[in-house]
Amino acid sequence: MNIPLLKWLESRTHLAEVMGPSITHPVPRSAKWWYVFGSMTLILFVCQIVTGISLSLLYVPSAGQAFESLEYITFQAEMGWFLRALHVWGSHLMVAAMTIHMIQVFLFGAFKYPRELTWICGVLLFFCTLGMAFTGQVLRWDQDSYWGLSVGMSMAGRVPWIGPGLVHFVLGGPIIGGQTLSRFFALHVFIIPGALIGLIGLHLLLVIKCGINEKPTPGVLVEKATYKKKYHELVEKRGMPFFPNAAGRDMVACGLTLAFLFFCAMMFGPSGPSGEPNPIFVQTSPRPDFYFQSLFAVLALLPPYMETFLILGAPILAIATLVLLPFLSGGGEKHWKRRPISVIAVIVLLLSLSTLTYLGYKAPWSPVMDAWSGIPTPPQYVKGRTPLELQGAIVVQNKQCRNCHELDGRGGKRGPALDGVASRLNSDQLIRQVLQGGGNMPAYGKHLSPEETTALTAFLLTLTNAWEHEPTAGYSINPRPTHDPVPPILPDS
């Protein structure tokens, strides 16, 4: 029954005639399990399209209704939580599979001649995948997405000359609002997926035309004058048709990928929503998805004067390096054993990203934005202090030091606690740290007068865990009487 129908379709469409050579094109027999990550990424993208279309039937891209529609999908719609979980974990796994695929291509030397354009197309696919992940996180429209977008736009605002205009264009106005959500919805649903589909088509065409990279052999060099001839001789003599030989492994890998995707969706569920977005509610601790955690950690660890270089310079340098790589090293050795610098670069990159991602999840860097006005200085820190030391305590409060530093266990955790700071730093070190910054602390030299710096240092030198010790650097640690009226607690504002 199906055979006549297939014959009828073939007589009208000639699909077998058109697609047959592409499906059965010969590939090197050595193209085995290390070559399945591209197909895994593709099947995950297909899942993203299917689940994304399903979610768009219920999602309302409106600033006033997006969060409510997301809650409805997650908690009320039949199997909505599972659909969202599939979409979220599909995004995570797609980024992971794409990363592994690029590392495998790099270590196997598949970016070299004549596959330069194939590699560049893959680089563009990778960054489009990250763009899909970021815009998808924004569409959750919860606290994490709101503040994550705020951080992203603050980074974009530092671009010289065009920064403010770029932010205004992306947000659809001066602030995050309804037009912002509409624009990110268009990016996530139409523009970036369209670019991905076009790039995937081009990538597959280049793979067919330029051939699948053979498994590299130590000592066999890529010579542009003779490579193509040797490659065609290899696939003709010792090659195999892509279907069903190589395609069979791809289908097994895709099946295992889908099984793992369903397992993660059922076991861990979707991400968010983490509370309705509210720009007034600053007492929050937004965290990006895992693929951006390393960037989050770097921004938290580096001193502020290096942030602009990291935000603007690092992405440009990374993209330029990846795009120019096949032209800078288009020939020569392919095997990773003969390319130790490449192996070391991959190891260093993976260790750095893994460490930073771990720190992004574990380190308590979040400031308490209202600590300066909502958490008074404890009485024991100001009782019996001199006028100069009391003035320093007021500087600590008014300059919002408490937002990032704890006193008596209350305040921010972005920097070290101020309790016992006099036991760690002397007067000169404190002045230098305050004026010049360092580590994760900005420089306050332009924001404090000499009088404020002197008073602040005097107060900080009283902060030690050893209250019974002798005075340090000429300042008394033990509370001492004073003729000036001393309030028991600093004012809240």
N, C-alpha and C positions, 0 to 999 in steps of 0.2 A: 504493500500500500504506500509506503514511504518512498520506494524507489522511483515510481513514475513521477511523484511530486518533485523529488530531487532532480530527476532528469529534466522536468519542465522548467524548474528554476535555473538549472545550469544552462539550458538552451536560451534563456532570456538574459541571464546576468553574466555568464561565462566567468563565474568566480573562481572555479578550479583552474581555468586557463590563466587567470590573472594572478591568483595567490599561490598556485601550486609551486612555481619555481622558488618563491620566497619561503614557503613552509619546508620544502625539501632541500634547500640549498645546503651544500656540504660544509661541515665544520670539522675542526681538528678532533681526532679521537681522544685527545688528552683533555678536552673541555668537559670536565666532570663536575663533582659536587661543589667546588669552589666557584662555579659559574652560575649558581642558581639565585644569587641575591638580587640580581636585576629583575628576574621574574617575580620574586617575592615582593619587591617594592611595587611592581606593576599590579599584582593582585590586591595588595593593600590599597592602592589608589582607586581601583575599581570598587572596593568595599566602601571607601570614603565617599565616592560619588553616589552609590546606592543609599547608604545611610544618611548622607547629607541631603539628598532629595527628599527622603522620608521625613527628616526633621524639619525641613523648610515648609512642609505642609502644615505644621503646627506652630512653628516659631514666628513671632511677630517682631519684625525689625523696627521697633519703635522704642524710644527712650522710656516712655511711660508704661509700656506693656511687655518689653523684652524679658525682664526678670520674672514677671508673673507667668509668661508663657513657658519660660524655662522651668519654673517650679511645677507648672501643670504637666509638662512632658515628663519630668522626673518622678513626681509623686502621685499623679492621678491618671495620666494616659496609660492605656493597657500596654504593658511591656515597654513603656517609654524610657524607663531607667535603663533597660537593657540596650535599647537602640542608642541612647546617648553614650552608654559605656562602650559599645562597639565603635562609635565614632571617635570617642576620646582615645581609646587604646589603639585604634587603627592609626591615629595620628602619631602616637608615641612609637609604635612599631615601624611605621613608615619612615620616620626620621632615623631610627636605629638601623633598619635594613639599608637605607640609602647611605648612611655613614659607613657601614661595613662594606658595602659594594664599592664605594669610592676608595677605601683603604686597600681592598683586594686588587682593584684595577691599578692603583699606584704601585703596590709591591710587586705585581706581576709585569710591570712595565707596559701595560696596555695603552698608555697615553702617548707612546712614542710613534714614530712614523709607521704607517700612514694614517693613524687614527687620531690625529690632533683635533680635528673638528668634533669627533665623537666624544672626546674628553671634555672639550669646552661645552658642548651641549649638556653633558652630564653635570658639569659644575653649575650651569644655569638651572638645571632641574633641581639640584640640591638646594640652592638658595630660594627657588620658588617653593620648595617643600617647607623650608623654614618660614617663609612668608605665609603659607597656608596655616601653619601651626600657630603663628603669632596672631593672625587675624581671627582664627577660630577661638583662641583664648579670649580675645576682646568681645566676641559675640556672646560669651557667657554673661556678660554685663552684671557682674557681681563686684564685690570689693576688690578681689584679686585682679580682675580684668581692668577695673577703673584705675587703680593705682599703678598697675603695670603699664597701662597706656600712658599715664601721666609721666612715668619715668622714661618711656620710649620717646615721647614728644619733647621732653626736656633735653634728651640726647640729640634729637633732630634739630632742635632750636639752636644748637651750637655750631651748625654748619655755617661757615663764613658767607656773608652777603645774602644768601638765600634762606637762612635758617628760619627767621620769623615767617616769611612768606610760605615756606614749605609746611610749617606747622599749621598755619591758617588754612592752607589748601587741604591738608589731610584731615583736619578736624572739621572743616566746613564752617569755621568761625573762630573766634578768639578763645573759646572754652570747649570742653568736652560736653557734647549735647546730642540732641536728636539727629542732627545732620551727620555727626561723627559715626553713629551706629549705622546709619544708612550707607555711608561710604564704605565702611568696613564690611558690611553685608555684601555690597556689590563686589568688593575686592575678593572676598572669600568664596562667593558663590559663582561669580561670572568671570572676573578678569584673570585671577591667578589660575583657576582650573582651566580656563581657555588656553592660557600660556602653557600650562603643563601638558595639555593634550597635544598642542602643536609641537612642543619640544620632544614629547615622547614619540610622536610620529617621525620627526626628523631623526631622532636618536636610533630608532629601529631601522630606518632606511639606511643610515650610515653603518650600522652594524652589519646589515645584509651586504651592502656594497663594498665595505672595507674588510669584511670578514671578522669572525670572532678570534680574539687573540689566542694563539697557541700557548700551551703551558711552557714557560721559559725554561731553557736549559743553560746551566752554568757554562760560560765560555762561548756561547753562540751569540754573536753580536748582530745588532740591527744595522745593516748597510743599505742606505737609501737606493743605491744603484741596482742592487740585486734582491732586495727583500721581497718585493711583490712576486717575482718569478719563483723564488724558493717557496713562498707561502702557497701559491697555486699548485705547485708540484706536490707539496705536502698534503693538501686536502684531497687532491685527486688520487694519490697513491694510498694514503693512510687515513683518509677522512671518513666521515659517516654523515648520512642525511640528518638534518636537524630534527625532523619528525620521521619516525617516532623515537629515535635513539636519545638525543639530547633533550627533546621535549618531555620524554618520560620522567627524567630526573627533575625537570622544572615543575611538572605537575605534582610529583610527590612532595617537593619542597613547598609548593603553594598549598597543598592540602594540609601539611603540618603547620604552616603559618596560620591558616584559617582556624585550625583546631586550637592553636595557642591563643589566637585573638579571642575566640569564644570563651576559652578558659579564663583569661584575664578579665574579660567583661563580666563574667558571672561571679568571679571570686572577689574582685576589687571594686566593681561598679564604676560609675562616672565620676568626674571631677566637678566639685561645686554643685550648686551655687553656694558661695561663702558669704552670704549676706547682701542685701540690696545696696547698690552703689550709692554712697553718700559723701560728697566732698567735704562736708562739715565734720564727719567722723574721722578724725585723724589718728585715733588710738587703734591702729590696725597693723597687721604684720603681713602684707601681701607677699606671696611667693609665686614666681613663674613656674612653668612646667620644667621638667628635668633638663631639656635641651638648652634652656636659657639660664639654668642655675649657675653655671660657671661664670657667665657674664655678670650675673647678680653678685656673686662672691667677689669678683675682681673689682667691681665698682665700690663694694663695701670695704675692701682691704687697701686699695691704693690711696695715696694721698690725693687731695683734690686737684693739685696742680698737674697731675698726670692723667686725670680723667678725660680731658678734652682730646689729648693725643690718642688715648685708648679708643674713645668713642668714634673719632673721625679718622685717625690714622690706621688703626689696626684692621678694620674691615677693608679699607682700600688696599692696604698692603697684602692682606690675605687673598682677596679676589685677584689682584694683579699677579701674585705668585702662582695661583692655581691656573689662571688663564695662560700665562707665559711659560708654564712648565714644559709643555711638549715642544716649544720652540727653543727653550734653553737646553733641554736634554732630550732631543728627538731621536738620537741614535745611540749606538753603543750597547752596553750590557743591559739585559732585562732582568735576570734572575736576582732575587732579593739577597741571596748569599754573596753576590758580587757587588752589592750596593749598600755597604754598611752605613753610610750617612743617611740614606733614605730610611733604613730600619731604625736607626737611632732617633731620627726626626719623628717617626710614627710613635715610637715608645714614649718619648718625651711628651708628645702631644696628648696621648691617651692618659698618661699618668697625671699630667697637669689638669686636664679636663675632669678626670675622675676625682682628684683631690679637691679641686675647686667646687665641683658639684656636691661633694660630701660636706664641705664647709658651708656651702649655700643652704643646705638643709639643717645643719647642726648648730652653726654659730649663732648666738643670740645678739645679732647686730641691730635689731630694730630699736629706733629711738622712741622715747615717750614724748610726743610732741607737746603735750600740755603740762609737762612736769614743772616747768619754770613758774607757772601760774597756779597750778593745782596741788603741788606737793611742797609744803613749807619746809624750811630748813629745821632739822630737829633741835630742840632747845639746848641739848648738851654741847652742840657745836658753836653756840653763840653766847652761852652764859659766861660771864666774867671776862669777856674779850675787851681789848682796847678799842678805841674809836677807829683806828686804822684797820684793825682786823675785822671789825663789824662792817666797815665800808667794803672790804673785800668780800664778805659774805653776801652783801647786797649785789655786788658785781656778779658773783656766781649765779645768783638768782635771776637778775635782770638780763644778763647776757645769754640766758638759756643753757647754761652749762649742764643743768640737771637733766635736760632732754636726752643727753647722751651719757651722762655719768651718774652713778648711784651714790647716794649718801645714806648710811644706815639702812641699806637694803632697798631703798626706794629711788626710782629714777630710771633713766635709759640704760641699756646694756651695750650700746654701740662702742663705747670706750671703756677703759678700766674704771673700777670704783674709785672715788676720791678718798675713801677711808684708808688711812695709812699712806697717803701719797708722800707725806713728809719723810716717811721711812725709806722711800724708794728714790726720791730725788732731792737734791739740795736746792738752795735758793737760785743759783745760776742756772741749773738745769730746768727748774720750773719756769723761769723767765724765758729761756730759750724755747722751751716747748710751747709756751703760750704764744709768743710772738712769731715763731717760725713754723709751728706745727710739726707734723711728722707722724709716720705710721698711718693711722686712720683719722688723724685730727687735722682740721684746717688751720691755717695761720691766722691769728687774730691781731697781728701787728698793726693793721690798718683800721681796726675796729675798736681799739682800746687806747685811751690816752695814757701818758706816762704815770699819772696819778692813779688811774684805775689799775694799771699793771702792778704798781707798787702795793696797792691795797690788796689786790687779788693774791699776790705772792705771799703777803703777810698772813692772810687767812689760810691759804693752803698749807703753809708751814706749821700750822697748829693741828693739822689733821694727821694723826698718827694713832695706831692701835695701842701704843704703849703710853697711856695717859699718865702713868706715874713716873715716866722718865724725866731726866733733866731737860731744860729748855734747849732747843735746837736752833742754831744759826742766830742766836740773839733774841728769839721769840719764845715766850713762855707757852708751854703746852698745858700745864695745869691751869684750871680756871683761877683767875685772880680778881680781886675786887677792883672796882673802878668807880669814880665819882660821877661818871656819865650815866644817865638813865639808859638801861639796856632792855629792850623788849624781849620777853621770853621766846617769841617766835617771830621770824621775819614775816612781813606782810605777804599775802598771797599774790598780790599784783603790784 
